[in-house]
Amino acid sequence: MRITVKANVAAPIDQVWRAYTTPADIVKWNAASDDWHTTEATVDLRDGGAFSSRMEAKDGSMGFDFAGTYTKIAEHERIEYAFGDRKAEVEFLPGPKGVLVRVVFDSEPTHSVEQQQGGWQAILDNFARYVELQEKR
């Protein structure tokens, strides 16, 4: 099953793209809730390049690595990647009020579709807030 999440980001495409693909930015927005954070991220932004994010509970009770390989990069337009046996696509669609970021990903069997959609949406909402705060500076 494929799941879609999306958010409009009121910022220019170059700023949205940079925040989505730069490790120093990723560690500031990549969390689904306030009790989690990303402690490190790596990005090799090219077809065949690897990425990873270390996500951990702030109380140290658990953590995991989210990692994969980029399968297609179209700057300022699209990122496709594989993680395990799953795939995802991220589209960047500029419009009159900023950039619509749409993520479509393969679901997994452990968590409900609602949990997966809610978690990925929360991360994307954090991303939008982060970029918009940077835009105001």
Contacts in CASP RR format, 6 or more apart in sequence:
PFRMAT RR
TARGET T0000
AUTHOR 0000-0000-0000
METHOD contacts of the structure
MODEL  1
MRITVKANVAAPIDQVWRAYTTPADIVKWNAASDDWHTTEATVDLRDGGA
FSSRMEAKDGSMGFDFAGTYTKIAEHERIEYAFGDRKAEVEFLPGPKGVL
VRVVFDSEPTHSVEQQQGGWQAILDNFARYVELQEKR
1 106 0 8 1.000
1 107 0 8 1.000
1 113 0 8 1.000
2 104 0 8 1.000
2 105 0 8 1.000
2 106 0 8 1.000
2 107 0 8 1.000
3 104 0 8 1.000
3 105 0 8 1.000
3 106 0 8 1.000
3 107 0 8 1.000
3 113 0 8 1.000
3 116 0 8 1.000
3 117 0 8 1.000
3 120 0 8 1.000
4 102 0 8 1.000
4 103 0 8 1.000
4 104 0 8 1.000
5 102 0 8 1.000
5 103 0 8 1.000
5 117 0 8 1.000
5 118 0 8 1.000
5 120 0 8 1.000
5 121 0 8 1.000
5 124 0 8 1.000
6 100 0 8 1.000
6 101 0 8 1.000
6 102 0 8 1.000
6 103 0 8 1.000
6 124 0 8 1.000
7 100 0 8 1.000
7 101 0 8 1.000
7 121 0 8 1.000
7 124 0 8 1.000
7 125 0 8 1.000
7 127 0 8 1.000
7 128 0 8 1.000
8 97 0 8 1.000
8 98 0 8 1.000
8 99 0 8 1.000
8 100 0 8 1.000
8 101 0 8 1.000
8 128 0 8 1.000
9 16 0 8 1.000
9 98 0 8 1.000
9 99 0 8 1.000
9 100 0 8 1.000
9 101 0 8 1.000
9 127 0 8 1.000
9 128 0 8 1.000
9 131 0 8 1.000
9 132 0 8 1.000
10 97 0 8 1.000
10 98 0 8 1.000
10 132 0 8 1.000
10 135 0 8 1.000
11 98 0 8 1.000
11 99 0 8 1.000
11 131 0 8 1.000
11 132 0 8 1.000
11 134 0 8 1.000
11 135 0 8 1.000
12 98 0 8 1.000
12 99 0 8 1.000
12 135 0 8 1.000
13 76 0 8 1.000
13 92 0 8 1.000
13 94 0 8 1.000
13 98 0 8 1.000
13 99 0 8 1.000
14 76 0 8 1.000
15 131 0 8 1.000
15 134 0 8 1.000
15 135 0 8 1.000
16 92 0 8 1.000
16 98 0 8 1.000
16 99 0 8 1.000
16 101 0 8 1.000
16 131 0 8 1.000
17 75 0 8 1.000
17 76 0 8 1.000
17 92 0 8 1.000
18 25 0 8 1.000
19 25 0 8 1.000
19 29 0 8 1.000
19 127 0 8 1.000
19 130 0 8 1.000
19 131 0 8 1.000
19 134 0 8 1.000
20 26 0 8 1.000
20 79 0 8 1.000
20 90 0 8 1.000
20 92 0 8 1.000
20 101 0 8 1.000
20 127 0 8 1.000
21 43 0 8 1.000
21 45 0 8 1.000
21 79 0 8 1.000
22 43 0 8 1.000
23 40 0 8 1.000
23 41 0 8 1.000
23 42 0 8 1.000
23 43 0 8 1.000
25 130 0 8 1.000
26 38 0 8 1.000
26 41 0 8 1.000
26 43 0 8 1.000
26 53 0 8 1.000
27 37 0 8 1.000
27 38 0 8 1.000
27 39 0 8 1.000
27 40 0 8 1.000
27 41 0 8 1.000
27 53 0 8 1.000
28 130 0 8 1.000
29 123 0 8 1.000
29 126 0 8 1.000
29 127 0 8 1.000
29 129 0 8 1.000
29 130 0 8 1.000
29 131 0 8 1.000
30 38 0 8 1.000
30 41 0 8 1.000
30 53 0 8 1.000
30 55 0 8 1.000
30 123 0 8 1.000
30 126 0 8 1.000
30 127 0 8 1.000
31 37 0 8 1.000
31 38 0 8 1.000
31 55 0 8 1.000
31 123 0 8 1.000
31 126 0 8 1.000
32 118 0 8 1.000
32 119 0 8 1.000
32 120 0 8 1.000
32 122 0 8 1.000
32 123 0 8 1.000
32 126 0 8 1.000
33 122 0 8 1.000
35 57 0 8 1.000
35 58 0 8 1.000
35 59 0 8 1.000
36 55 0 8 1.000
36 56 0 8 1.000
36 57 0 8 1.000
36 58 0 8 1.000
37 55 0 8 1.000
37 56 0 8 1.000
37 58 0 8 1.000
38 53 0 8 1.000
38 54 0 8 1.000
38 55 0 8 1.000
38 56 0 8 1.000
39 54 0 8 1.000
39 55 0 8 1.000
39 56 0 8 1.000
40 53 0 8 1.000
40 54 0 8 1.000
41 51 0 8 1.000
41 52 0 8 1.000
41 53 0 8 1.000
41 54 0 8 1.000
42 50 0 8 1.000
42 51 0 8 1.000
42 52 0 8 1.000
43 51 0 8 1.000
44 50 0 8 1.000
44 51 0 8 1.000
44 70 0 8 1.000
45 51 0 8 1.000
45 70 0 8 1.000
45 73 0 8 1.000
46 70 0 8 1.000
46 73 0 8 1.000
47 70 0 8 1.000
47 71 0 8 1.000
47 72 0 8 1.000
47 73 0 8 1.000
48 69 0 8 1.000
48 70 0 8 1.000
48 71 0 8 1.000
49 69 0 8 1.000
49 70 0 8 1.000
50 67 0 8 1.000
50 68 0 8 1.000
50 69 0 8 1.000
50 70 0 8 1.000
51 67 0 8 1.000
51 68 0 8 1.000
51 69 0 8 1.000
51 70 0 8 1.000
51 81 0 8 1.000
52 65 0 8 1.000
52 66 0 8 1.000
52 67 0 8 1.000
52 68 0 8 1.000
53 65 0 8 1.000
53 66 0 8 1.000
53 67 0 8 1.000
54 63 0 8 1.000
54 64 0 8 1.000
54 65 0 8 1.000
55 63 0 8 1.000
55 64 0 8 1.000
55 65 0 8 1.000
55 66 0 8 1.000
56 62 0 8 1.000
56 63 0 8 1.000
56 64 0 8 1.000
57 63 0 8 1.000
66 83 0 8 1.000
67 83 0 8 1.000
68 81 0 8 1.000
68 82 0 8 1.000
68 83 0 8 1.000
68 84 0 8 1.000
69 81 0 8 1.000
69 82 0 8 1.000
69 83 0 8 1.000
70 79 0 8 1.000
70 80 0 8 1.000
70 81 0 8 1.000
71 80 0 8 1.000
71 81 0 8 1.000
71 82 0 8 1.000
71 87 0 8 1.000
72 78 0 8 1.000
72 79 0 8 1.000
72 80 0 8 1.000
73 79 0 8 1.000
73 80 0 8 1.000
76 92 0 8 1.000
77 91 0 8 1.000
77 92 0 8 1.000
78 89 0 8 1.000
78 90 0 8 1.000
78 91 0 8 1.000
78 92 0 8 1.000
79 89 0 8 1.000
79 90 0 8 1.000
80 87 0 8 1.000
80 88 0 8 1.000
80 89 0 8 1.000
80 90 0 8 1.000
81 87 0 8 1.000
81 88 0 8 1.000
86 105 0 8 1.000
86 106 0 8 1.000
86 108 0 8 1.000
87 105 0 8 1.000
87 106 0 8 1.000
88 103 0 8 1.000
88 104 0 8 1.000
88 105 0 8 1.000
88 106 0 8 1.000
89 103 0 8 1.000
89 104 0 8 1.000
89 105 0 8 1.000
90 101 0 8 1.000
90 102 0 8 1.000
90 103 0 8 1.000
91 100 0 8 1.000
91 101 0 8 1.000
91 102 0 8 1.000
91 103 0 8 1.000
91 104 0 8 1.000
92 99 0 8 1.000
92 100 0 8 1.000
92 101 0 8 1.000
93 99 0 8 1.000
93 100 0 8 1.000
93 101 0 8 1.000
93 102 0 8 1.000
94 100 0 8 1.000
101 124 0 8 1.000
101 127 0 8 1.000
101 128 0 8 1.000
103 120 0 8 1.000
103 124 0 8 1.000
105 120 0 8 1.000
107 113 0 8 1.000
107 116 0 8 1.000
108 116 0 8 1.000
END
